[in-house]
Amino acid sequence: MTKTRWGLLSTANINRHVIPALRASPRGELVAVASRSQATADAYARRWEIPQAFASYQAMLDSGAVDAVYISLPNLYHAEWTIRSLQAGLAVLCEKPFALSLDEVDSVAAAAQASGRPVAEAFMYRHHPQMKLALEWAKSGRLGEVTLVRSTFNFKIDQRTDIRLQPSLGGGSLWDVGVYPISFAQAVLGGPPEEVLGDQWIGDTGVDEGFSGQMCYSGNRVAQISCSFRTPFYTSAEILGTEGRLVLDSPFVPGRDGKPHHVTFYPAGDAPREMPFDELYLYQGEVEDLQDALLHGTPPFISLAETRNHIRTALALYESARTGVVVPL
Ligand SMILES: NC(=O)c1ccc[n+]([C@@H]2O[C@H](COP(=O)([O-])OP(=O)(O)OC[C@H]3O[C@@H](n4cnc5c(N)ncnc54)[C@H](OP(=O)(O)O)[C@@H]3O)[C@@H](O)[C@H]2O)c1
């Protein structure tokens, strides 16, 4: 196999950002889309010029037409369809949050082991040169000892029918965008926290529309995270160390808010230094990474162990917000 034949599992909005990456890769091609109805699949295939359209997700998995799927279903269905895809012998790039329980992550891991196919959580920002620069800088020691990681992801949902507001589909701000700050903290601090404290604001549909959390790591290191569906789009991230501070004005969706393309280093007692990073289409890295795994057998950049820690931490934060007490991991 020299080219990965991709299929889209659903006609979700987010697909429009991933399709250009599938098409830009010389090692990939977009060959199919599956929807819950033939009419929707056909219309989508016409609009995006996709050769094949399937009337059910399973029909595409069983067709033999694709080697890999991109799963952009509501959160509730991520693990189920990841497992079904692996069982059909396909590689999987699945949107965040990858699963809603640790049992689900473990079942995916077992299915991946049995099928021998690669699977990865689609955290596009982790593959971007900006994030690679920030993590390399933080780990190089130039910030001194890292003591605090702070980050936030907010945007406004106007439609009350949005899947993110439905408890029955795995909605909630922590599951939807809080997982970005969680994964950022884990990437900087090297694993799950020792204990967490969470607080949430529940809206009229029954999901958290705002969440804030404190995550305590070994060595007195702390991460503070927040997220919301109630304010205009705003993201930020910073890493504080004993020798300086690193600031990312647009950490998770670089370029989308028109902010400048650099990471800023504020050394202790010296002038700030702006560090540029290479341009890369935001969704390209995750596509290339899964293709590397499928075509060359390299392990996916985001391992299932790392994904498990994201889910474990989110679950602990939700438990803390529910019970009002600190939850150890
Ligand atoms: N990485 C990123 O930048 C990013 C950005 C946005 C969203 N996401 C993630 O991508 C996923 C999809 O988000 P989205 O906003 O694109 O979703 P969306 O537009 O609401 O699409 C979800 C799709 O899932 C399918 N579906 C199956 N069962 C459904 C049900 N019971 N209710 C509604 N839809 C159902 C539908 O496709 P069919 O009708 O074709 O079957 C629908 O088009 C989420 O997990 C989200 O977290 C990631």
PDBQT file of the ligand as one rigid body, heavy atoms in Angstrom, charges set to zero:
ROOT
HETATM    1  N1  LIG A 401     -10.430  19.065  16.428  1.00  0.00    +0.000 N 
HETATM    2  C1  LIG A 401     -11.210  20.074  16.182  1.00  0.00    +0.000 C 
HETATM    3  O1  LIG A 401     -10.779  21.139  15.740  1.00  0.00    +0.000 OA
HETATM    4  C2  LIG A 401     -12.695  19.913  16.386  1.00  0.00    +0.000 A 
HETATM    5  C3  LIG A 401     -13.535  20.989  16.111  1.00  0.00    +0.000 A 
HETATM    6  C4  LIG A 401     -14.913  20.791  16.209  1.00  0.00    +0.000 A 
HETATM    7  C5  LIG A 401     -15.417  19.562  16.636  1.00  0.00    +0.000 A 
HETATM    8  N2  LIG A 401     -14.565  18.554  16.938  1.00  0.00    +0.000 N 
HETATM    9  C6  LIG A 401     -15.097  17.253  17.374  1.00  0.00    +0.000 C 
HETATM   10  O2  LIG A 401     -15.699  16.658  16.240  1.00  0.00    +0.000 OA
HETATM   11  C7  LIG A 401     -16.874  15.952  16.615  1.00  0.00    +0.000 C 
HETATM   12  C8  LIG A 401     -18.038  16.471  15.779  1.00  0.00    +0.000 C 
HETATM   13  O3  LIG A 401     -18.252  17.835  16.067  1.00  0.00    +0.000 OA
HETATM   14  P1  LIG A 401     -19.087  18.754  15.031  1.00  0.00    +0.000 P 
HETATM   15  O4  LIG A 401     -19.339  20.049  15.675  1.00  0.00    +0.000 OA
HETATM   16  O5  LIG A 401     -18.413  18.750  13.715  1.00  0.00    +0.000 OA
HETATM   17  O6  LIG A 401     -20.456  17.919  14.989  1.00  0.00    +0.000 OA
HETATM   18  P2  LIG A 401     -21.745  18.060  14.068  1.00  0.00    +0.000 P 
HETATM   19  O7  LIG A 401     -21.533  19.042  12.988  1.00  0.00    +0.000 OA
HETATM   20  O8  LIG A 401     -22.925  18.223  14.959  1.00  0.00    +0.000 OA
HETATM   21  O9  LIG A 401     -21.788  16.631  13.350  1.00  0.00    +0.000 OA
HETATM   22  C9  LIG A 401     -21.909  15.429  14.033  1.00  0.00    +0.000 C 
HETATM   23  C10 LIG A 401     -22.276  14.361  13.000  1.00  0.00    +0.000 C 
HETATM   24  O10 LIG A 401     -22.446  13.130  13.670  1.00  0.00    +0.000 OA
HETATM   25  C11 LIG A 401     -23.455  12.376  13.031  1.00  0.00    +0.000 C 
HETATM   26  N3  LIG A 401     -24.385  11.880  14.064  1.00  0.00    +0.000 N 
HETATM   27  C12 LIG A 401     -24.567  10.581  14.402  1.00  0.00    +0.000 A 
HETATM   28  N4  LIG A 401     -25.462  10.445  15.378  1.00  0.00    +0.000 NA
HETATM   29  C13 LIG A 401     -25.898  11.693  15.676  1.00  0.00    +0.000 A 
HETATM   30  C14 LIG A 401     -26.838  12.208  16.609  1.00  0.00    +0.000 A 
HETATM   31  N5  LIG A 401     -27.533  11.412  17.441  1.00  0.00    +0.000 N 
HETATM   32  N6  LIG A 401     -27.025  13.538  16.656  1.00  0.00    +0.000 NA
HETATM   33  C15 LIG A 401     -26.330  14.368  15.851  1.00  0.00    +0.000 A 
HETATM   34  N7  LIG A 401     -25.414  13.925  14.934  1.00  0.00    +0.000 NA
HETATM   35  C16 LIG A 401     -25.202  12.613  14.845  1.00  0.00    +0.000 A 
HETATM   36  C17 LIG A 401     -24.132  13.276  11.993  1.00  0.00    +0.000 C 
HETATM   37  O11 LIG A 401     -23.662  12.852  10.731  1.00  0.00    +0.000 OA
HETATM   38  P3  LIG A 401     -24.599  12.060   9.691  1.00  0.00    +0.000 P 
HETATM   39  O12 LIG A 401     -25.928  12.758   9.693  1.00  0.00    +0.000 OA
HETATM   40  O13 LIG A 401     -23.861  12.222   8.420  1.00  0.00    +0.000 OA
HETATM   41  O14 LIG A 401     -24.702  10.648  10.127  1.00  0.00    +0.000 OA
HETATM   42  C18 LIG A 401     -23.583  14.652  12.278  1.00  0.00    +0.000 C 
HETATM   43  O15 LIG A 401     -23.350  15.387  11.104  1.00  0.00    +0.000 OA
HETATM   44  C19 LIG A 401     -17.025  16.156  18.124  1.00  0.00    +0.000 C 
HETATM   45  O16 LIG A 401     -16.513  15.038  18.792  1.00  0.00    +0.000 OA
HETATM   46  C20 LIG A 401     -16.165  17.369  18.432  1.00  0.00    +0.000 C 
HETATM   47  O17 LIG A 401     -15.596  17.305  19.723  1.00  0.00    +0.000 OA
HETATM   48  C21 LIG A 401     -13.223  18.711  16.819  1.00  0.00    +0.000 A 
ENDROOT
TORSDOF 0
